[in-house]
Amino acid sequence: MNDTDAENSTDLRAAGERAIRAALPGAFPEGDLDLRDGRLGEELVEIGLTSVFGLLWARDGLSPRDRSLVTLGILIALGAENELRTHVRIALTNGLTRDELAEVVYHAAGYAGFPAAVAARTAAREALAQ
């Protein structure tokens, strides 16, 4: 890794940290964000912080609310219930209402299938109960 790559990596991490803190206010302690847990695959969250939140969520092209709508639809279609739980909370932070979350699930049923929508509804209910 050269100096420019290291600088870009640091910038992306900082952008990702700002984006994730904005998406999940109060979820992380102040100061340097250390997401490593010393277990297998511990760098996966760090990779997500820089590549997903730093490269994508920090972009200007869509509002955070719009990004939440897109992300919810994709996660429902993928059957990614674990990630969906987190993104339901992020969607609320980004201004979606509970009624709009339900509409996303209903709409996804027509495109991703009824089983995916039922699983998404379950995950959303669990996220909203927290």
C-alpha positions in Angstrom: 0.0 0.0 0.0 1.5 3.4 -1.0 0.9 6.7 0.8 -2.0 7.7 -1.4 -3.7 4.3 -0.8 -3.3 4.7 2.9 -4.6 8.2 2.9 -7.6 7.2 0.8 -8.3 4.3 3.2 -8.1 6.6 6.2 -10.5 9.1 4.5 -12.9 6.3 3.7 -12.8 5.0 7.2 -13.5 8.5 8.6 -16.4 9.0 6.1 -17.8 5.6 7.0 -17.5 6.3 10.7 -19.4 9.6 10.3 -22.1 7.9 8.2 -22.6 5.0 10.6 -22.7 7.2 13.6 -25.4 9.4 11.8 -27.3 6.3 10.9 -27.2 4.7 14.4 -27.0 7.6 16.8 -25.8 6.6 20.3 -25.0 3.0 19.2 -21.2 3.5 19.4 -19.1 5.1 22.2 -17.4 8.5 21.5 -13.8 8.4 20.3 -12.0 6.0 18.0 -14.4 3.3 16.8 -12.8 -0.1 17.3 -15.0 -2.8 15.8 -12.6 -5.7 16.2 -13.6 -8.5 18.6 -10.6 -10.8 18.3 -12.7 -13.6 16.7 -12.8 -15.2 13.3 -13.5 -12.7 10.5 -13.2 -9.7 12.8 -12.2 -7.5 9.9 -15.5 -8.0 8.1 -17.2 -5.1 10.0 -14.2 -2.9 9.3 -14.4 -3.7 5.6 -18.1 -2.8 5.7 -17.4 0.4 7.5 -15.0 1.6 4.8 -16.5 0.0 1.7 -20.3 0.3 2.4 -20.6 3.2 4.7 -17.5 5.1 3.6 -17.9 4.6 -0.2 -21.7 4.3 -0.5 -23.6 5.8 2.4 -21.3 8.9 2.5 -22.0 9.8 -1.2 -24.2 12.8 -2.1 -26.2 11.2 -4.9 -29.1 10.0 -2.8 -30.5 11.2 0.5 -30.1 8.9 3.5 -33.9 8.2 3.4 -33.7 7.1 -0.2 -30.6 4.9 0.5 -32.6 3.3 3.3 -35.5 2.5 0.9 -33.2 1.0 -1.6 -31.2 -1.0 1.0 -34.4 -2.4 2.6 -35.6 -3.6 -0.7 -32.3 -5.3 -1.5 -32.0 -6.9 1.9 -35.6 -8.2 1.7 -34.9 -9.7 -1.8 -31.7 -11.3 -0.5 -33.4 -12.7 2.6 -30.7 -11.0 4.7 -32.8 -10.8 7.9 -29.8 -10.0 10.2 -28.8 -7.0 8.2 -32.4 -6.0 7.8 -32.9 -5.7 11.6 -30.1 -3.1 11.7 -31.3 -1.3 8.6 -34.9 -1.0 9.9 -33.4 1.0 12.8 -31.3 3.1 10.3 -34.4 3.7 8.2 -36.3 5.1 11.2 -33.3 7.4 11.9 -33.4 8.5 8.2 -37.1 9.5 8.5 -39.1 6.5 7.4 -42.2 5.8 9.5 -43.4 2.5 10.7 -46.2 2.6 8.2 -43.7 3.3 5.4 -41.6 0.3 6.6 -44.7 -1.9 6.4 -45.3 -0.6 2.8 -41.8 -1.5 1.8 -42.5 -5.1 3.1 -45.8 -5.2 1.3 -44.3 -3.9 -2.0 -41.4 -6.4 -1.7 -43.8 -9.3 -1.5 -44.8 -8.6 -5.1 -41.2 -8.7 -6.3 -39.2 -10.8 -3.9 -42.0 -13.2 -3.0 -44.3 -13.8 0.0 -41.8 -15.9 2.0 -39.2 -13.1 1.8 -41.7 -10.5 2.9 -42.9 -12.6 5.8 -39.2 -13.1 6.9 -38.7 -9.3 6.5 -41.8 -8.5 8.6 -40.5 -10.8 11.3 -37.1 -9.2 11.3 -38.6 -5.7 11.3 -40.9 -6.5 14.2 -37.9 -7.8 16.1 -35.9 -4.6 15.3 -38.8 -2.4 16.3 -39.2 -4.2 19.6 -35.6 -3.3 20.7 
